[in-house]
Amino acid sequence: MVRLTKAARRLELVTHAYTLTYDGERPWTLSLALATGQPVAELFLSSSVDTVARRDELEAPGPPVVTRDGEAIVLTFPARSSAWAEKRYEWRCLDAEIGYQVTVRGSGQVADCHLLHGASADDVGGLEPGPAGFRAGYRRPYRDLARGTRPHWQGLLTARPTAAERDLRAWWEDDEIDLVDDPARHGGLDSFLPAPWCHALDLGGDLPWPVVGLAPALDQLGFSRFAYRGGYRCGWELDYGGSVTGSNEWQTPALWLLFGARDAVTGFRMYRELLAERGLVGFPARPTPAWWSRPVLDLGPRATPASATEALARIESQGIAPGTLWLGGWERAEEWPDLRGFVAAQHEAERRVVLDWPLHTAHADVTGRVRELLGESGAGADGLRLREVAPPDDGGPRGCLRVRRALAELREAMDAARPDALLIAPTVNPYFAELVDMVPLGSLWSDLASVERAVRHRALLARAAAPSWLLAVGDWAAPGHAAWRELVELQPQVGVPVIANVERLEETGE
């Protein structure tokens, strides 16, 4: 139940979870606190929607129009913009949730959306090159002079884990959730591409963890990056790169603030439940064949028939019988002249074969190519695995929408070719849950002696995003022999064990 009180130019909305206050003397700001009085943030209620042609220079919004929509109280702030004919900010306040969305009218190719932060015309003047004499090539960062939200949290936990296990950011640090594995970002990670678009806010002590999460409709997935920009004035950003055209009326995806989580992972689970309740994501009802859960031997990205035979002989000599083979390198026809024969031999030995597959394939007829690989009249393989999902820079559509459409096309082709085909992808994000059967927890590049905490943390994040997935737990890039043995014991406790075919540990030479 949301209780609204008004006094002169002041509005206060109170629920059992939070208090949101607007003061007309401070027209840019909404004060947000927990119901206990613990401040969360001074929310900058405006946002910039920049176009390729120009920055969106902000003006102070007008006073709010208050309406009711079912159980929600909605505050709508009209505004003006240098890039759009009209603009408005909508705050939808429910008992334990606040939704925020920006609507613009006009036309333009959207470059970036700066949510809960932005720049006025005076601010933008300081962002442009001037007589100050900075070195050539330097351009002052946008946030240096832009206005934004004042955080009261100590840090925020990202839903995207990293190899360095540096997942709790300080309030002043940045975080990016996108489709790229960048080692410069705390070691990077070759899974969670993309991770769930959400952050949990650490207010300190035993206080609840508010969560900030993006909730786009499927046709709003044209962005390639969801980022937190930290600092004394912070906010969130979406990168469209001009791939989306606003025509007549265009809305940003909704940004939701959720309250009441006892810890960060519970908050991420609440985020997934919100998406499901609003019909934005679905979870598969497909049966799970028993062979999907059998231990895997990863033959590597450049396997040959000789290296595959050698690896199988080596592992079977130790009394280990993998149920599935992951095979890369099969597309080199000169080395794999009889892929069908290799797959048939594995089936006779009661093993399944999953082939590496480039998501953004050059084959125009994806359905036909998948039928050749998985169909009974083709190679007869049992599934496909995606190592990467980022679209190439080929001038085509960008962003997560292209990834999801490609995955949906692939899923449909696989279901038609083989009903029990297994699809593995690093898309640990609820928006891909209905398309993917298994997700890898990622490689374990690390300089720590133990990897158990990292593996268990990644598993918790993946389960929070979608409980339906099988989790592939690989031993690739273990930091040392002791950590590798620890991981081998841990694998079957967490998910499906994946053993890599390697001669020695890269870091130590063991």
Disulfide bonds with the S-S distance in Angstrom:
none
